[in-house]
Structure formats: C-alpha cells, structure tokens
C-alpha cells in the first residue's frame, strides 16, 4: 500500500493462519514508525478509521489524549 491511497491488490493478512506472527507484525510496524509514540498512534488511529471502527477510534483517542494530559 502506498501512503495516501489504497492498493486493491494488497494481500489480506489472516490472523487465524498459524504462519502469521502478530508480534513480528507489530515489531515491523513499530520499526516503520521509527518507534515514535505519536507516529504509532497516528497509524493505529488511521487503521481503525480505515476499518470503519470510528466509535472505537474516538473512544481510544479520547483515552490517549487524557493519558497525554496526565503525563505532562
């Protein structure tokens, strides 16, 4: 997938497949984001939106913003 667009030929990951290592996928995503909290959260929120989980995104984003206020 390219930034800003969807690649319709993108392979869907099936997490029920024993060959998929969720930890490795998470590590790859973290590495791609440079291990930065802000970037990781932006990617996480974008993924939720892309998957049409708007209410979940909103609630988690509120919780994240509250967390950021607490650690100031």
C-alpha beads as a LAMMPS data file, in Angstrom:
LAMMPS data file: protein, C-alpha beads

72 atoms
71 bonds

1 atom types
1 bond types

-500.0 500.0 xlo xhi
-500.0 500.0 ylo yhi
-500.0 500.0 zlo zhi

Masses

1 110.0

Atoms # bond

1 1 1 0.000 0.000 0.000
2 1 1 1.232 3.461 -0.749
3 1 1 0.835 6.454 1.531
4 1 1 -2.389 8.295 0.929
5 1 1 -4.046 5.614 -1.159
6 1 1 -5.330 2.077 -1.203
7 1 1 -3.753 -0.702 -3.219
8 1 1 -6.575 -3.020 -4.247
9 1 1 -4.023 -5.797 -4.891
10 1 1 -2.872 -5.710 -1.271
11 1 1 -2.765 -9.120 0.398
12 1 1 -5.095 -9.509 3.386
13 1 1 -3.436 -10.930 6.498
14 1 1 -5.349 -13.813 8.054
15 1 1 -4.520 -13.907 11.769
16 1 1 -6.084 -17.329 12.148
17 1 1 -3.269 -18.638 9.952
18 1 1 -0.588 -20.175 12.184
19 1 1 2.092 -18.693 9.914
20 1 1 1.228 -15.107 10.911
21 1 1 3.307 -13.789 13.809
22 1 1 1.391 -10.869 15.314
23 1 1 4.381 -9.889 17.455
24 1 1 6.591 -9.703 14.379
25 1 1 3.976 -7.650 12.534
26 1 1 3.784 -5.272 15.488
27 1 1 7.570 -5.000 15.547
28 1 1 7.642 -4.264 11.821
29 1 1 5.039 -1.525 12.205
30 1 1 6.900 -0.007 15.161
31 1 1 10.131 -0.028 13.176
32 1 1 8.437 1.598 10.165
33 1 1 7.156 4.299 12.516
34 1 1 10.631 4.863 13.955
35 1 1 9.376 3.670 17.344
36 1 1 7.783 7.088 17.867
37 1 1 4.709 7.178 20.064
38 1 1 2.972 9.916 18.068
39 1 1 3.542 8.156 14.750
40 1 1 2.475 4.780 16.117
41 1 1 -0.735 6.249 17.479
42 1 1 -1.435 8.097 14.218
43 1 1 -1.049 4.822 12.305
44 1 1 -3.212 2.980 14.843
45 1 1 -5.986 5.575 14.625
46 1 1 -5.795 5.648 10.827
47 1 1 -6.112 1.840 10.722
48 1 1 -9.199 1.951 12.938
49 1 1 -10.761 4.598 10.697
50 1 1 -9.907 2.647 7.548
51 1 1 -11.602 -0.408 9.054
52 1 1 -14.703 1.702 9.844
53 1 1 -14.246 1.476 13.612
54 1 1 -14.996 5.168 14.089
55 1 1 -16.579 4.910 17.545
56 1 1 -13.735 2.762 18.860
57 1 1 -11.212 5.193 17.401
58 1 1 -12.967 8.121 19.045
59 1 1 -13.034 6.469 22.463
60 1 1 -9.417 5.324 22.277
61 1 1 -8.311 8.723 21.003
62 1 1 -10.060 10.380 23.972
63 1 1 -8.345 7.950 26.360
64 1 1 -4.983 8.604 24.684
65 1 1 -5.444 12.378 24.929
66 1 1 -6.335 12.013 28.631
67 1 1 -3.165 9.953 29.087
68 1 1 -1.098 12.683 27.410
69 1 1 -2.605 15.261 29.777
70 1 1 -1.761 13.083 32.779
71 1 1 1.902 12.679 31.851
72 1 1 2.545 16.396 31.291

Bonds

1 1 1 2
2 1 2 3
3 1 3 4
4 1 4 5
5 1 5 6
6 1 6 7
7 1 7 8
8 1 8 9
9 1 9 10
10 1 10 11
11 1 11 12
12 1 12 13
13 1 13 14
14 1 14 15
15 1 15 16
16 1 16 17
17 1 17 18
18 1 18 19
19 1 19 20
20 1 20 21
21 1 21 22
22 1 22 23
23 1 23 24
24 1 24 25
25 1 25 26
26 1 26 27
27 1 27 28
28 1 28 29
29 1 29 30
30 1 30 31
31 1 31 32
32 1 32 33
33 1 33 34
34 1 34 35
35 1 35 36
36 1 36 37
37 1 37 38
38 1 38 39
39 1 39 40
40 1 40 41
41 1 41 42
42 1 42 43
43 1 43 44
44 1 44 45
45 1 45 46
46 1 46 47
47 1 47 48
48 1 48 49
49 1 49 50
50 1 50 51
51 1 51 52
52 1 52 53
53 1 53 54
54 1 54 55
55 1 55 56
56 1 56 57
57 1 57 58
58 1 58 59
59 1 59 60
60 1 60 61
61 1 61 62
62 1 62 63
63 1 63 64
64 1 64 65
65 1 65 66
66 1 66 67
67 1 67 68
68 1 68 69
69 1 69 70
70 1 70 71
71 1 71 72
